[in-house]
Amino acid sequence: MIVKVHPSKASGVIRAPQSKSIAIRLIFLSLFTKVKLNNLLLSDDVIDAINAVKALGVKVENESTFIPPDKLEVKEKYIRLKGSGTVLRTLIPIIAAIGGEVVIDGSESLRKRPIRRVVEALNNFGVTFSSDSLPLKISGKLNVNSVKIFGDESSQYITGLIYAFHILNGGKIEIIPPISSKSYILLTIDIFNKLGSDIKINGNEIYINPNKLEEYNGEVPGDYGLASFYALTGLISEGNITIYGLWKPEKYFGDHSIVEIFRNMGAFSEYYNGKWIVKHSDKYLPIKIDIDDAPDLAMSIAGLSAIADGISEIQSIRRLRIKESDRVNSIKNILASYGIESEIKNDSLIIFGKRRDLLKYAITDCFNDHRVAMLSSILALIKGGIILNAECVNKSNPNYWQDLISLNIKLSIE
């Protein structure tokens, strides 16, 4: 798919894309309780989650209602995922807790995603792994109620272990710092506890005391990270955008922090009565920010930094290299295509902001990374641009291009 974006001024009111992080967590909750997700957006990652729980015995009706099995067991000996790192890293501890023998494989990009830390943490505790990458054969059953794991590689292992210890009737997770993307661990705990579980976090230790979970029946709330691209359309193109369908921002630093980040950069950016309202500014301020707890915000911050009046620094970028693409180089390449200079310095990306009228027309590839395509599409609003292989947005938001059209953005799809 090729998308041609023409210079446009974005404006309008739009619903936030559903949070795939929350959708995946709710789908995995169907291992324990009935889950009904109204108007579920079937992104590639959500489809991976659906296929994963089906392989564990969950009955799925109309791709929206998930009924737990009478007994958890691995129904399939081979599980192939498309490209969801979240599903993969959540699934591994779950399968280890259920027990059995299964091979997990995935797309070429997923085969490159690291899983070493979870293999190191669980190997030989009743379960063995064929390697520390895909394809991965898992054999045996986890036989401990306490696990120590390094937190530097991914928070998704800890999410998977929380599910695993619900299967094993309780347990303790000790995380060896540094803990990356801690906000996603807090999100998992919050979802479980809201439905009746008893999970406590004390420093670097998590204690899981399972209770019977309530059923979930509702829509998946919006995703601040994905919605930030809609907000950015207005900020970049001198328009105003209102986004609804988002949970109220939590107090901890996470994807929802983008509301405050854009405000700190000079935009009008406020959450009010269920809506995120953004209005453009004549001048945006550079920012220095550590994204370790919310790495998915890097693209949106880079987008606004591109036209900020000064030099911005995005810190703790190391894990951006193990996403769907090497996002450090992807951001750098996209910015360069539109005439924005940047450089990598230690664990930081330095972006030299430029007046918006000095940006260039560009033809870019998205490196099979949904967020790269979204970043490029926003920068193209000023002078225009072409995005190649633009179907990669289906990983998280298959409605993305149509949503841009609804915001009065001029584009054509070939």
SVG drawing of the C-alpha trace seen along z (x, -y; Angstrom):
<svg xmlns="http://www.w3.org/2000/svg" viewBox="-21 -32 49 64">
<polyline fill="none" stroke="black" stroke-width="0.4" points="0.0,0.0 1.2,-3.5 -0.3,-6.5 0.2,-10.0 -0.3,-12.8 -0.9,-16.3 -0.3,-19.5 -3.3,-19.8 -4.7,-21.5 -6.2,-19.0 -9.2,-19.7 -12.1,-17.8 -13.4,-15.5 -12.4,-11.8 -12.5,-8.8 -9.2,-7.5 -8.0,-4.2 -8.5,-1.3 -5.6,-0.5 -4.1,2.7 -2.2,2.9 -5.4,3.0 -7.2,5.1 -4.5,7.8 -4.6,7.9 -8.4,8.2 -8.3,11.0 -5.8,12.9 -8.1,12.4 -10.5,14.7 -8.3,17.6 -10.0,16.9 -13.3,15.1 -15.8,14.3 -14.8,11.2 -17.0,9.4 -15.3,6.6 -17.8,4.5 -16.7,3.1 -13.3,4.7 -10.8,3.3 -9.1,6.3 -5.6,5.1 -2.9,7.6 -1.7,7.7 -5.2,8.2 -5.7,11.1 -2.5,12.6 -3.9,12.4 -7.2,14.0 -5.4,16.9 -3.2,17.4 -6.1,17.8 -7.9,20.1 -4.8,22.3 -5.2,22.5 -8.9,23.5 -10.8,20.3 -14.0,20.3 -14.3,17.2 -17.7,16.1 -17.9,13.4 -14.4,12.3 -15.7,10.3 -16.9,12.7 -14.3,14.9 -15.4,17.8 -12.8,19.4 -12.3,23.2 -13.3,25.6 -9.6,26.6 -6.6,24.7 -4.5,26.7 -2.4,26.2 -4.7,27.4 -2.3,26.8 1.3,28.0 2.3,25.2 1.4,21.5 2.3,19.0 2.1,15.3 2.2,12.5 4.3,9.9 3.1,9.0 6.0,8.8 3.4,8.2 1.5,11.4 4.7,13.4 6.2,12.3 3.0,12.6 2.3,16.0 5.6,17.7 5.1,17.6 1.4,18.5 2.3,21.7 5.0,22.5 2.5,22.3 -0.1,24.4 2.4,27.0 2.8,29.2 4.8,29.1 4.4,26.5 6.4,24.6 5.9,20.9 7.0,19.1 6.3,15.8 7.1,13.4 10.6,12.5 10.6,9.4 9.3,11.3 12.1,13.8 14.5,10.9 12.8,9.8 14.7,10.8 13.2,13.2 16.4,14.1 15.5,12.7 12.3,14.8 14.1,18.0 16.9,17.4 14.3,16.7 12.2,19.8 14.6,22.4 15.0,25.5 12.2,24.6 10.2,27.6 10.2,26.1 12.8,26.1 13.3,24.0 14.9,25.0 16.6,21.6 16.3,17.9 14.7,16.9 11.9,18.0 11.1,20.7 10.9,21.7 10.0,25.1 8.6,25.0 8.4,28.3 7.3,29.1 5.5,27.1 6.6,24.3 7.0,25.7 7.9,22.6 5.9,19.8 8.6,17.3 10.6,16.0 13.4,13.5 13.8,11.7 15.8,8.9 13.6,5.9 15.8,4.2 14.7,6.0 10.9,5.9 8.0,5.3 5.9,7.8 7.6,10.7 6.3,9.4 2.8,9.1 3.0,12.7 4.2,13.8 1.3,12.1 -1.0,14.2 1.1,17.3 0.9,16.9 -2.9,16.5 -2.8,20.0 -0.6,21.3 -2.7,19.9 -0.3,17.2 3.3,16.2 5.9,13.6 7.9,11.8 11.2,10.1 12.3,7.7 16.0,6.9 16.4,3.2 16.5,1.3 12.8,1.7 11.9,0.6 8.3,-0.4 7.1,-0.1 3.9,-1.9 2.8,1.2 3.3,3.4 1.2,1.0 -1.4,1.1 -1.6,4.9 -1.9,4.8 -4.6,2.1 -6.7,4.2 -6.5,7.3 -7.3,5.5 -10.3,3.7 -11.8,7.1 -11.3,8.4 -7.7,9.8 -5.3,8.9 -1.9,7.8 0.4,5.7 3.7,4.1 6.3,3.2 9.4,1.7 10.8,4.2 8.6,7.1 5.1,8.0 2.8,10.3 0.0,12.1 -3.0,13.4 -5.6,14.5 -9.3,14.1 -12.2,15.0 -12.3,12.3 -15.5,10.5 -16.6,10.7 -15.7,7.8 -18.3,6.4 -17.5,3.2 -15.5,1.4 -11.7,1.2 -10.6,-2.3 -8.6,-4.5 -4.8,-4.5 -3.0,-7.7 0.1,-6.7 -1.9,-6.1 -4.2,-9.0 -1.1,-11.3 -0.6,-11.0 -4.1,-12.5 -3.2,-15.3 0.0,-15.8 -1.8,-16.3 -3.3,-19.5 -0.1,-20.7 1.9,-20.2 -0.6,-21.6 -1.9,-24.5 -5.2,-22.9 -7.3,-22.0 -8.2,-18.4 -10.5,-16.9 -10.1,-13.2 -12.6,-11.2 -12.9,-7.7 -9.8,-7.8 -9.5,-6.8 -8.6,-9.6 -4.8,-9.9 -3.2,-8.0 -0.8,-9.6 2.2,-7.5 4.2,-8.2 2.9,-6.3 1.5,-6.9 -1.1,-9.2 1.7,-11.5 1.8,-12.7 -1.0,-15.2 1.3,-16.9 4.3,-16.6 2.7,-18.4 1.5,-21.1 5.1,-21.5 6.2,-22.0 3.9,-24.9 0.7,-23.4 -2.7,-23.8 -3.2,-20.2 -5.8,-19.4 -7.9,-16.4 -11.4,-17.6 -14.6,-15.6 -13.5,-12.5 -11.9,-14.4 -8.3,-15.3 -8.4,-18.8 -5.3,-20.0 -4.8,-23.4 -1.8,-24.5 0.6,-27.2 2.7,-29.6 5.8,-28.4 6.8,-25.0 9.4,-24.6 12.2,-22.0 12.1,-19.3 14.5,-17.1 12.8,-13.9 13.4,-10.3 11.1,-7.9 12.2,-4.7 8.7,-4.1 6.8,-5.0 9.0,-4.2 6.1,-4.2 5.9,-8.0 9.2,-8.5 7.7,-9.0 5.2,-11.6 7.7,-13.5 10.1,-13.4 7.4,-14.7 6.7,-17.8 10.5,-18.3 11.0,-18.5 9.4,-21.9 10.3,-23.1 12.3,-26.3 15.5,-24.7 17.3,-21.4 15.3,-18.5 16.8,-15.4 14.9,-12.1 16.7,-10.0 16.8,-6.2 16.3,-5.2 18.2,-1.8 15.0,0.3 13.7,-1.5 16.2,0.6 14.3,3.8 10.8,2.7 9.2,3.6 12.2,1.8 15.3,0.2 13.3,-2.9 16.3,-5.0 17.5,-4.8 14.0,-4.8 13.2,-8.1 16.5,-9.5 15.9,-8.5 12.4,-9.8 13.4,-13.1 16.3,-13.4 13.9,-12.7 11.9,-15.8 14.9,-17.9 15.3,-17.7 18.8,-17.1 19.3,-14.7 22.1,-12.8 22.5,-9.9 24.6,-10.6 25.1,-7.8 21.6,-6.8 19.9,-9.9 18.4,-11.1 19.2,-14.8 16.7,-16.6 17.5,-20.0 14.1,-21.7 13.4,-23.7 10.8,-26.2 7.9,-24.2 8.1,-26.1 11.6,-24.7 10.6,-21.1 10.8,-19.2 8.6,-16.9 9.7,-13.3 9.2,-9.7 9.7,-7.3 9.4,-3.6 8.0,-2.6 10.4,0.2 7.4,2.4 6.8,0.4 3.3,-1.1 4.5,-4.0 7.1,-5.0 4.4,-5.2 2.3,-7.4 5.2,-9.7 6.0,-10.1 2.3,-10.9 2.3,-13.7 5.5,-15.4 4.1,-15.1 1.2,-17.5 3.5,-20.5 5.0,-19.9 3.5,-16.6 5.0,-13.1 4.6,-9.5 4.6,-6.6 5.5,-3.2 4.3,0.1 1.7,-1.9 -0.4,1.2 2.0,1.7 -0.4,-0.5 -2.7,2.5 -0.5,3.8 -2.2,1.4 -4.8,-0.7 -6.2,0.5 -8.5,-2.5 -5.6,-5.0 -5.7,-6.3 -9.5,-6.7 -9.3,-8.5 -6.8,-11.0 -9.3,-11.6 -12.0,-12.3 -9.7,-15.0 -9.8,-16.8 -6.3,-15.5 -5.9,-15.2 -4.5,-11.8 -4.8,-9.1 -4.4,-5.4 -3.0,-3.2"/>
</svg>
